[in-house]
Amino acid sequence: MDLNSFQRINREIQKKGIEIFQSEIERFEHEDGQIKNIIMKDESQHSLTAFFFRPPMEQQTSIPKELGCNINEMGLIQIDDFSKTNVPGVFATGDNTVTLRSLATTIGAGTNSTALIVKELVEENFAM
Ligand SMILES: Cc1cc2nc3c(=O)[nH]c(=O)nc-3n(C[C@H](O)[C@H](O)[C@H](O)COP(=O)(O)OP(=O)(O)OC[C@H]3O[C@@H](n4cnc5c(N)ncnc54)[C@H](O)[C@@H]3O)c2cc1C
C-alpha cells in the first residue's frame, strides 16, 4: 500500500473515532480463553474483547512454484477469470487462489475451469 492510501485510510479510521496505536505487539492476555488485553512492545496496554487480523498466507505445497506459477503478493496462485495460471495447461481453483474461502466459491470456480479444461483438451486433440 502506498503512503497516500495509508494516510487516507488512517484519516477515515480516525474520523470514526477509532484510535490508532502504532507499536509492535508484545503479547496478548486472556481469561479462560477469552481475549482481554493486548500488550505492546512499548509497554502500553489496551483492553479488548475481539481481535481481527490478516495472517500471512502460503501455499500448502511447493508444486505451484515448481511448475512456475506466479504467486501474488498475498501468497495466492495468480489466475485469470477462467482459472488459468500463467503456465499453459495449468489451472488453479479453490482456497489456493482466493481470500474469500467457501465451498460455494470453490465448487463454482471448479465447475467453470473444468469446462474450459475440457474445451482446451478437445481443441488440442481434435483440431481441424
Ligand atoms: C475450519 C474450517 C471451517 C470451514 N467452514 C466452512 C463452512 O461452513 N462453509 C463453507 O462453505 N466453507 C467452509 N470452509 C472453507 C472450505 O472448507 C474451503 O473453502 C474448501 O474446502 C476449499 O476447497 P479446496 O478444494 O480449494 O481445498 P481443500 O478442501 O483444502 O483441498 C485441498 C486438498 O489438497 C490436498 N493436498 C494438499 N497438498 C497436497 C499434496 N502435496 N499432494 C496431494 N494432495 C495435497 C489436501 O490434503 C486437501 O485434501 C471452512 C474451512 C475451514 C478450514
The ligand as a Gaussian input file, in Angstrom:
#p B3LYP/6-31G(d) Opt

LIG

0 1
 C      -12.287000     -24.895000       9.905000
 C      -12.916000     -24.556000       8.596000
 C      -14.287000     -24.411000       8.524000
 C      -14.898000     -24.103000       7.317000
 N      -16.259000     -23.976000       7.274000
 C      -16.864000     -23.752000       6.095000
 C      -18.287000     -23.683000       6.012000
 O      -19.019000     -23.830000       6.999000
 N      -18.846000     -23.448000       4.798000
 C      -18.103000     -23.277000       3.669000
 O      -18.671000     -23.078000       2.589000
 N      -16.738000     -23.340000       3.724000
 C      -16.108000     -23.575000       4.889000
 N      -14.735000     -23.647000       4.956000
 C      -13.956000     -23.405000       3.724000
 C      -13.952000     -24.631000       2.817000
 O      -13.666000     -25.782000       3.584000
 C      -12.872000     -24.441000       1.742000
 O      -13.097000     -23.199000       1.076000
 C      -12.872000     -25.572000       0.731000
 O      -12.726000     -26.806000       1.366000
 C      -11.730000     -25.353000      -0.250000
 O      -11.627000     -26.446000      -1.096000
 P      -10.261000     -26.720000      -1.850000
 O      -10.510000     -27.931000      -2.695000
 O       -9.792000     -25.477000      -2.529000
 O       -9.178000     -27.024000      -0.711000
 P       -9.139000     -28.215000       0.322000
 O      -10.502000     -28.643000       0.726000
 O       -8.190000     -27.756000       1.399000
 O       -8.497000     -29.404000      -0.504000
 C       -7.135000     -29.417000      -0.842000
 C       -6.694000     -30.884000      -0.816000
 O       -5.368000     -30.978000      -1.327000
 C       -4.674000     -31.904000      -0.529000
 N       -3.248000     -31.636000      -0.687000
 C       -2.533000     -30.615000      -0.183000
 N       -1.239000     -30.750000      -0.544000
 C       -1.155000     -31.863000      -1.291000
 C       -0.082000     -32.531000      -1.946000
 N        1.159000     -32.063000      -1.915000
 N       -0.364000     -33.665000      -2.614000
 C       -1.621000     -34.163000      -2.664000
 N       -2.675000     -33.572000      -2.064000
 C       -2.431000     -32.437000      -1.389000
 C       -5.175000     -31.667000       0.873000
 O       -4.936000     -32.773000       1.685000
 C       -6.671000     -31.452000       0.607000
 O       -7.383000     -32.662000       0.622000
 C      -14.112000     -23.943000       6.143000
 C      -12.719000     -24.100000       6.230000
 C      -12.131000     -24.395000       7.435000
 C      -10.632000     -24.586000       7.488000

